[in-house]
């Protein structure tokens, strides 16, 4: 493991620093219902790597578009 493991709050800040509106509460919900980034658990504490967050972000982004009508 090459990167530092981030707490849920730090993971939300990491996403926000890349211009993505993700709250720690949203990550907590995703950890329960699914659909969020992959994480490790250390005891009862979730920990996120930057690589896992980057992969999740990439999976959520659409392809580049020139117009909103291009999505249809």
Secondary structure, DSSP 8 states (H G I E B T S, - for coil): --S-EE-HHHHHHHHHHTT----HHHHHHHHHHS-S---EEETTEEEEEHHHHHHHHHHHS----SSGGGG-
